[in-house]
Every structure is written in structure tokens, then in C-alpha cells.
């Protein structure tokens, strides 16, 4: 008995012993079919296993096909010595694979010894088809049996315990096929009591669809009490190899699907970023020209509408854009983190859409916004001042025009020509009084001109009508001056003819005129509008008014004295029966007019009192609004600053796991968001202040703009801090980094971040790496290595290293990820070891959308072995990881 046994094996002797092999037709047919299933790949086959292997040529070819290795060059001669040499080369190759061939030589094979030849083929089958099978630390026969048991376990009426009687009903073969290719067999229709149908179905399907030749005969298996174990093992091993190749293809396809899914997700994130950035930049582009428009309005109502539009922008339109800007930065950071974790190159947005570009555009928006608000408030102040000046101009102009009415006609009269001597004297004195009155009105004319000039300088919208009215007043004033001078000269020519004059009339006129002017000035002042912004200003007006009221007793004495002069004149006329033609020749002022104006002054005093009281109440209310706003702002401002500092400390301290920190931060964010009603309340108080036209507040250094900016920065900072923790969790989960490792990284980073800025300088980062065990020597090689590391963590050459960049670098140093070579190897499996792949192969192994994705992006393959439709999966794999263009 000749024994063939694998070196170091523990297989039972009956498996390897040649003495138990029946050289009958049953086993010969199985072995012949098995050999032909492999020789067919080389374009040949055998018919008689003993005869066709005698010259050793096909035996060597069979070993080359099943091993994938090249044997020694065969002898092509027909002599026996050539055949023995070829067989010996084959036997030597078998022995080199760990198989000990005992008591067998090439001569038995060359002589056509059936038992030795079949034993050698069985040895080859065991070594190359069965020995390498490994399932859960079992191999060879036991591994193949365990594989069959696992695959058929879900099927009823199938119980694989061996390689002979367990397969007689054919259900085992059908179950293996159905488990891997359910579309080939309708297993539910099979019956255990119909083994012939079951066996023929399995053999036919395996030959047609799985490229497994019919090595067994259904009638032979059914009629034999115990089917040949080696024949069944040989046939079943073909099932294992057929389906294990399918499993490798599925694994390769899954890897490719995973990589493509990541790439598609990243591309979608890039498209979303580009769209969001474009929309935000377009909104900023449309908004800035509106904010930069400085075209003033002519009325206070129109400017108030502009201010209300600006408030709507601040309250309704800008806050959603602030959120979009914050979300854009978060999406950008998340995308960059995902790209780093999947070994993809960093995302570079389109030109003009970088985060820095958006921040610059946002800064321009903020600048335009601040300038626009200041301009609005200044314009409102200017229009308020213009309205006040215009009203003052109209009042003074009306008073002056009323005074000048009829003066030109009076100055042009020639009544002195027919007047008596006393009348001439009276006319002369009257004219002197008129000149005094004219001089007294000079100040009012100058005031009118000064107000008109100021209105012009402030670009008052109705300046043309103001200028025309002012010009008419000035022209009339010049005419009055000329007429006054002419009449004075005429009266002076006749003065020598006049001898007497009524001194009492003259005295009355001289004292009544200034008193009348004083009353007119008092009435003008009492009716004059005023504008104040503080309690101190209204108190100053009240004090001045009180001082004016203190002068009223003296004024009343003067009035009584003037009226006494008139009474004395009347007494003289009555006493001496003087014939007086007309009224006082020296003045048009009469006692009734003085009394009327005096009563008017006394009537206007309490009205002025009431106006001052109301204005004082309004200023007190304004002061209350100032204090109310200041009390809240002085609390909210420091609160925002404190929260900013607390977030800064949270971002560099380590307390618990990243999930705990994330939960704490989100609770912290919720508490901050819950503070929003106080901000809104402060906005309401600020709106009341603006509506009351309050422009300053000495009780606080905080403005609403400061609070808004601080609040927006606080929301952005907490959102960014949460995003950093989420990215750290994403890094930890993707890279398989433990919490202890992250804590160690954080502790090392914080230890060297002595200024608590959240970043490390180059030397601090180098010291941190050395503390973590990196070997960075103080020589040229060490400096080169450190420069390489810095180029990874600081690609923009800013000279600083953020904690996120530090974590990304440490995670790459401690974890493994997919590489371009791994993806390339997976595509090679799908392509059947070819240097190219076909579209049909991609559609067969990958989901439709990902297959189309690959086909659309793969370049045509141009190698020497290219066929029509060949695609280059190698360049595509390197492009996925940024090593070439996709």
C-alpha cells in the first residue's frame, strides 16, 4: 500500500491512502471532470486520465493553472526519458507545496498505473482545492464540512454531517446554490422524496450558471448505499471556490460603495456650501447699496419712515442672515473634518466664496449699516433744526411785514406842506420817533436774514421761497431807509418854521415806543417755540422765564407812567380847551393798544408756564427712559462678557467625556437662548428712546449696537464651540480613538497652551509632540520632519496650530483609514484581475446610482491590453483621494 500524506497534516490516513481508492469508472469520471474544469482555462482537456497524463505535459499544465505559478520548462520529446523528466518535475512541484509522496515514482505514472494516477490526482485535489479551505480555525475536510453546515443551516430537511449519505437526496447541493444564488432555484418546490430531480436540478444549474462541470451522476449516487466520499468532496469543493469568489466580489463592491457614498455625500455638502455662500453674498451685495444710499428726504415724516425701514431690517431681515452665516461656517468646518477623516483633499470653495471672503463682505455690511444709522439720526436732527428755524423765520417775517405795512405810504405823504406850525412840529417829532422805531426793528431784520442764511447752509428744501421772502423784506427795508431819509430832510427844511411842540406828546411817544417794542418782543419770546434734549436745558428756560416774570412789576410801573402822560395830556386839553386835530402827532401808539398788548403779555405768561411744565414732564420721562435702558444694559453687557469668558474656559477644560461636554454645552446654549427675551426687552426700550428722539445717555457706556454685536458674537461662539466638540466626536468615532487618548491629547495641548488662546505656537507644538513620544531630534533631519508635520497641521502657514488640527494629526497617527491602494485592489477584484474594468461589470457588482457615478467619471483605459469600452479604475481610485484630477 502506497501512502501519500501532507507534511505536518493531521488528516485521517484513509483520506490520503491510495490503497482505498477504487480505480473504477465512478471516481475516474469525477476526477476527469475536475481536471477538465481547470484545463479548460488553458484551452485543453483530457479524456483518459491515465493515458493523457503519461507524458507529464498536461499534468504540469494542470498544476500551473490551479497554482497560478510557472513550473520548470517541460521536455517536448516523445522518448520515455522525456516523459519521466516531465512527471518528475510535476512531482517535485507537488513536494515543494508540503506534500510527501511515499513509494511512488514517475515510472508508475508514465506506465499508466491507474491506482497511482488516481491517488496522485486526489492528492492534488486535497492540496489545492480542499486544504486551503478555512472556516473558524478549521481547515481542509473539516473546514469544508463546517462551511456546508453553516450555509445549509436555515434549510429544512437538510442535515450535512459527512460527505457521503448526507448528500443522497440532493437537497444539500440545491441549498448551497439557493443560499448564494436564490434566483437560480425555486427551493420551495423541491421534495425530499424526489432525489433524482433534486440532484439533476443542482448538477444542471451548477454546470450552466456556475461553470461547475457534472462530476457526479445522479443515478449512481442514488443507487449506491454510500456514495464515494472523495468524489463528493471534490464536487462540493468546487461549490466553495465558486461562491467564495462571489463573496470576495461582494466585499470589494461594499468597500467601493462605502468610498463612493462618502465621496457623493462630500460633493453634496460642497454644492450646498456653494449655494448658501452665493445666496448670502448676493443678499449682502443687494443690501449694501441700500445702506450706502445717503439721499436725504425733505420732510421729517419721510426720514422717520426711513428709520422705521431700517428697524425692520435690523429686526426682521438681518437675524436670519446672521444664522445663515453661522450655519455656513459650521457646514464648512464639518465638511473639512469629513474630508480629512476620509483622506480626501481639503475643500476649496469657488473664487470669492471663501469663509474669509464672506466675513469681509459681512464686515463691509456692518460698516455700511453703522454709517447708515448715524446718517439717519443726523438727518433727523438736521430736519428738526430746519423745521424749527423755518417756523421761527415765518413768525419773525410775519411780525416784520405787519409792522412795515403802510410805512412806505406814510413816508411818502406830503401832509407837512399844508400843516400848521404845530402840526409841522408834530410831524417832525413823529418822524424822529419813527426813526427810533426803525432802528429798533433793525435787529429783527438782521435776525431774519441770519435765519435765512442758516436755512440755506443746512440745505432747507424750501430755500427758494425763504430767499425770495427775505429778499423782499430786505428790499423793502432799504426802501424804508431811503424814504425815511428823504422825509427827514423835508421836515428839517421846515423845522425852522416850527416854534412849539407838545412836549407831553413827545415824551409819551418816546416812552411808549420802547415799551411797545418791549411788549412786542416779550410776546414774540413768549410765543417762540423751543427745543431741548435734557432736563438741564428745560430748567435753564424755566429759570429765564422766572426772571422775566420778576420784571413784570417794573414793566407795569412803566406802563402806568406812560398812561399817566396820556392822562396829563387829556387833562391839559380839557383844562385849556386845546383844539387837537387828530391823535398824538408823534406816535401811532395809543393807550388802548398798550393796554391790549399788556393784557396779551399777561395772558401769554401762564401759557408759557404750562408749555414749560409739559416740556419738563417730557424731559423727566426721557430721563426715565435713559435710566431704564441703562439699568438693563449695565446688566446685560457684563453678562454677555462673562458668558464669553465662560465659553472660552469650557473650550479648553476637560470635564467628563466629549458627549458630556457636548450635553453641557447644549444646555449652556439653551440657557443663553432663554436670555433672548431680555435682549428683546432692551430692544423695545431702545426703540422707545429713538422714538422719543433721545440721542445720548450718560448713565451707561453700552449702546444697543454694542449689545447686538456682543449677543451675535456670543451665539456664534457657543455654536462654534459645539461644532468643535461634534467634530472631535466625529474624529474619535471615525478613527477609533478612545476617550482616554482624547483626554491625553487635550491635557497635553492645554499644558503647552499657556496663554489659554486655544492655539499652539510652533515651538509649543514641537514640545507637545515630544511629550507625546514623537522623536524629533535637534538636527537637520529632525527639523525636516517637524517642517513636514507643520505643513500638515498648518497648511496656510499661519504659525499656529488649532486643537482641531492637532486632533486630526494625532488621529491619523493612531488610526487606519481607506487608501487609494485599497480601493484600487477592490476594483481589481471586481475586474477579475484585469488592469481595466467594463461598464457591465460595474453594473453587475455595484448599485445602479454608484455604478453610473463610476462610469461617468472613469477615463477610458489606454493600456496595451485595452478592449472596447475598457475603463481606467486606477486613475479613478487615485483621484478619489486627491492624488490626481477626477
Steps between C-alpha positions, in 0.01 A plus 500: 500500500635834394430790747497870392483745787537878536792602716390616841134406432264327741258363241378143555710239316204374298476835330850487364554121456502387142416145590137588571448676169287301260631562151153448361312710255310696772805668654684522167211699348486742795874562498501534120223764517684686777823507298317616187331785695849647552667389173221669309646835615819406313308402187533118530348195673551127559293196417692215667658602829769226495596541134490879470729559803767244399721748313480746793417801277132540594582409857744794518246727327232396755732591790582838342128583458388404851806652676545808286875437494739417217668155509834408347513487124360157381669259263327477162658169388304175458757276665429335839782693662336827398164391646662386826680837523171689459319285760791545743474877457131478585566277803778731620261796480239306703767418759600870517146579618542288815374165364708189575477242222598162646587194285397653171710602203453646159525156342158387639333809349679459166398130496134597544451349848134590566516469880811718527367754250163537676673521838725777371198693364320462834811630674498804266129558568556483877800736487374763259121480530428391858801563728482882468135506607486661844183563705523605865847356562416172323650409167502246219223238531373624838496862377309404183249297705449790745449741207228271356330474841497875551366575152221235515399558863189713413358230267256236625566130425870575444745355757859485370711277726739338248594484134305186402143417613416861606495594128292207360170692488658792304352766731846588634626596153180699427522678838859615430397641163182665636688656797738687264289533181130477605385607155636175344291245698142506636592315820141494632394264220766236577399176679718278712334189350609596146884478517538444124336832416692676779840367392449562127369853574809583707744345248336675201483842668859474625627411154294766319530797736793429730744346249528180713512187280289194577747294701232271653220288358156523665411134437836386633456701826144373555581135423811495717449430869792725592606746227871540446619756760796628298288557191241693703773704675657584164166615360398697813840675509414645159188654659714653775747657257223625273311672780804621697602700191153654496541594868831674425331692221220604736758614757684699235172650377402596854834676551456691175140589592617633833772713340266628228226577754745712699612677180141566390406633843802732500414626151144574615636691800727699266205586274291603803785724626543663159125573473469633855812715458373636165159586647653673803749700289220600259288623794797701633564638149137617474485637856822708510391747224175558691697570820744725311221710348532843664231681298328719765125557520337840525258423782527357849226247420697359206818468710302333781380247242861434400584441867204260533617310189845473657349362821308239297830403337669464839208314655367284213745471211847489655456237783426210254811599301708496820380142555580410137852639537558301822355183339723555195813502718378190688429313171844600367678373813297174499577442132873559552496259795326229294747550214794466738351189661450334160849596374354738241663830411369812672203677337586826324187702426462693178686829467343766717302249711755418769392542864744792518333659193160468666639647824648793303168559323321476833742753648423738212130449571550579869697813413234621258231421756669700774559798268141485378355515852723793595398680182130443569525643852702799378248565224211487748682749723566721195135493387382571852733799513382613154132477596568704811695766305239514223219557750707765676568669165129506412405647839760778488428574135127523570558738793734715292266506199214598728712782641611630159153489355406857394836647603600583144172684438540688824855609416389616156223734629542872443276601791762730640441738211155606622547439871512770758809587690401277786417225258839541334666477836293198572588341167867555565485343840289220365762435239773496760297242696458298178874504445547371854247228429672423171834461675336271758377273219848477348581205729195310384593547135852380571359199684276418205799519261714286735229233525458494121878460457506210751212330318698526178812356664296205635353430152140575596277358229284818473799735492386679177177628657688595819761688297233680298313610811824608670599695189164678494542596867855628440398696191209649686729582793742683268208687349375598847845628588516709186147636549570573866810697408309696235211591732744593777673743269164652400391542860834647596457761229176610662619453859607865524140591431381304800519670842320287740434138561301318751766354732253273660412334171869467430575353837209258460624396161858453617402289797215315334705386196771306690240366740292391203807334346571332830147362510523384140833337578353343812203364305737372233717327763198358683369354175841385376532122462782324676680163472698341781653156560577498873341598829781752550403681182131522590596612851710777343198614297282487810752708694511760223120508493487553874746784465279652231196474726698680773529802266124530449437726807754753373349479153156565647636810671633620165164432340325702772749783449437505122127493554548785754660715225200439278264585782693821563463594132131440517480709814685790334277480192194499718631769727620738230252402229771425259374424148678176414457380151535123503710284726848529640708639217820332621389140516233262386508323831201571720412398854246247378769323293739499797232355726404240237858388454559500875194278548635275224834474679328412829293241315804342334695463827289210644491338155880510500497359853285207385722433194812494720330269750399259221851507351648443847274194539608373155868539592437318829343218301803500266729482803295205628542327163876564513527351849273208409717414198824555694391276790441210260800567275736520802383146595478343154837634377709347785286182481591452133869562575488250789337236280763555230774442759323191638470350151872567449578309820265212410668460159842435658403311817439124522205380704353159412459347154450692179131406513480643853673817381264520199195452725632766739563742213154444353342561841721809524384606154137450605551721806652767275211478250256529793662838574374631163179655646715740703679605179163550333380704799812715471429540126151623591643754746751610234218549251313717754817708546539550125131587460545758776799639301743442786852511360726449804499316832746595772389212725666221298791442264308224319313577181247272334757438227750373762237266644399371154857431394579331834185287481573390142861417593377301803259291287768445234763402761280239675394358161865475389602338831221240466609438142861443614385240758282330234797489264713348779232233553489440125881470496502268799230268357642500148858437611425267791670726754415425864378761747822457699704581189293811435541604864875446473512707180292776661714498820822526300357776280373702800830454686695673224223753422621724782325814382166310469452627147382163365803479268864394519800676352754300301737448796211420736367246250845343465534466878150345514594238236817409687297458823272254313797285391582639156872475420592844366875546529679835509673447167427557133303177467288586804432849367393356163264256670351779714458720190311215333268467801443878510402498132225249593359678807559856371449489120439877485836576675336709772760392759236357735337160555134474603375220724290356214807483272694342789227234551485427123877448490508275808201299368683438171804385696296253712230369260466335162277617215417406148772574246516531127689169480223321691230636271714412196538143626122475550437611141755241381300225672180616322693510170626141535869602541489708179665843479169647385130449573192497279173687551304172519726378782438820696124475452503135604692559825397853609166671567367679189563857619858431610572294187383796287712731718813294424426462128445875460833588668736218395734584212536251211774244555784534240735219601634242252239246616206741457171382348204710378322661794791442745505746792805611703414428865860573617499873418145522635611350837791742540271792410262410783781579747627813330808335348384595147215689330156336504 
